[in-house]
């Protein structure tokens, strides 16, 4: 539940984002900390650990989603903090 998550996820309507620097330009990823707190926490911790450094963006849908962080770049899976 959101109340049992560490700050800042226990706060309501808290806005966070991640800046992803790519060879084609920068992407700002807005995190849905209220509706997806565990996913947001996972992304923040993996980003802080530099897990996404030099990984491929292999599935991009403009204004919808992007998939990255898979070591093989084929969607077969990567690492989670859980």
Secondary structure, DSSP 4 states (H G I P E B T S, - for coil): -GGGSPTTTTSTT--EEEEEEETTEEEEEEE-TTT-HHHHHHHHHHHHTTTTTT--EEEEETTTEEEE--TTSSSS------
